[in-house]
Amino acid sequence: MRVWLWFCAALVFAMIVVGGATRLTDSGLSITEWQPLLGAIPPLNDADWHTAFEKYKGIPQYSVMNAGMSLEDFKAIYWWEWAHRFLGRFIGLAFGLPFLFFWLSGRVRGGFALKCLGVFALGGLQGFIGWYMVKSGLVDRVDVSQYRLTLHLITAFAILSLLVWLALSAAPEGERIRFLNVTPAQRLTAIALFVLIFFQSALGALVAGLNAGLTYNTWPLMDGKIVPDGLFMQHPWYINFFENITTVQFDHRMVAYAVVTLGLIHFVTLVRSADDERIVRSGALLAICLLAQMLLGIWTLLAVVPLSLGLAHQGGAAIVIAVATLHLHRIACASKA
């Protein structure tokens, strides 16, 4: 069961990276219909390809951004979106069929079975959320809504985190951590880090949805200042946190500094007091991943978000969330001792 859960987590990680490629190549609107079953079959002949291309020509993205593109160019973006959707369907089967087997054979039962069923349901909901996101770019926009993109990405991260948690929870009793000297402050810090990492990931999704990474490509200053002008130029004031490119990128930078600092402080406190090296190691791994992700984000920004670095940064966010889940799981086990 653990192998199955870790395999599904790896598939979700791959799905997140492919989703990043779909976004960075502006491929997400190339398939203008949602067909949960028949959509698994791509165009099989020249007539099918021309039909799909004509449907794409009917949306604003084509007329505004890609007018005159060739059929071969359309195929390139189509395959990214098709691969993203196909991988989603494959994950559903890779999770659902083994779960059915484990449940019928009595290997998974009770509360653990309900948790697995909940993850499966969330995966199905994620498919609908993905279409809800795509639909926002088919009529009045040339891209998808940054709000719906954020919802879609955070749901993917939540599924990944839940799978990692379930895989860790399926460990034999002998591998579980017990009777550790973890203070209430350390426990709260681990929870705060976990929440902040998800919050920072949501900010990253807003940055991606607004293409904010293509502006202010300097560091550590923005437009020559630590605190740039124009943070609250839109009205009402609160809309700046979601729709103002300057504010969204500034927030993403500041929260990154806060998360990395808190992660390093948390690791130092664990070194001083925790009596199980597994807690210290997971705390160290989390701090290293946070620092590496921030440096990768800076590099991506300075390079004006090339595809390779953009994918590495999105994949890095998924790794950070998985490691944060691992660390929080260990802290939670310690708190129950």
Steps between C-alpha positions, in 0.01 A plus 500: 500500500783740575656431160163573338456827692855618429454411133181707486679789671775479236235510227342809654844663513541426128152640439597825673811536283310422179236750608776759536617425147143534374475843660843627395445396137151656495356160411219480751230640270588288197226246584176693520275218618477285811429136421597287803490172304520569126756772561760233568508433124708762313438596137571192292505642147543821307129578508489466879798734533339765284177473700685553828697788347183671379355483852817662636472775237165594654644618833665838575846354567536400136384830350698718744817299559532225238325625186650331197666216690553182302336167564836360609537778758149424624590133537792595725279678752220247461725209605606677821138548607401151388790348696396698809142375479603144412733487801211612718287213371787256550547614860131436562539142382835450676340603828146371460559143379760402764288667768204287394717189520641589844152579628337182369786285631474661845847654493362850545206565729347739750622857524796441268265377226285811541808721472603325179148536365512871585823544303344318205197731515727804519680375190170479315413851615839617374405390150192720516706789642740465209216541251354786709840670463526439124144622446597843637729557200266396219279808465620838624869436581815382325608302806341337803390679815780531755247418772402171338863419421585548867214273606612234251865505609429508874262206463777306323741582784236393754458163325877451497524585870216265593657213307834554673324512838311177430817325381679603820203394711511153345847436644544201735485575871874447538580788267284755678644770721405494867586677826685795358596823669310734268381819664158661439680795336680268257174324423326831428793615288480186286127559449561868420767405246266254333223762473739771381643273231151442362432873520824574316407244236168679449689826456722327246191391309377860493842608370471238226141586417582870460835435326649714776832318473558672166526837674743645757771254395755629747594395850499595786348829380176555309521801271805611698326478838445249777136612519393603150248767411150407391419231754153645561422681178184298428164549671358364718828454688465128566483414129871584476587178683342297218517707182786750534813347342731711716327410826471130418871465418599709804290280730650184349851634570427609857326178600791302355741684730270436798457129425873438451586690819242311703618169354861568600402610851284190539790276398733665753253446783463133405878449502510635854218292649355216290611156617435310176727557202213434259327819615824697468569356155154583366532850645838540330364368171208743514729796571730402211210456260351835598831679446562322169149581379548870581834510314342318206217753499750787488686335213172442313403865547837636385490274193145623418336161555637265233309174466765285669531720808126559521442126509779450753347766725152347485642154559705643786184632662351149487815357659489760778137412574581128510792558737291732718237225520766247600631728772156590631408130510802427715419791729140381526612151595723647767217710637285189547760313701 
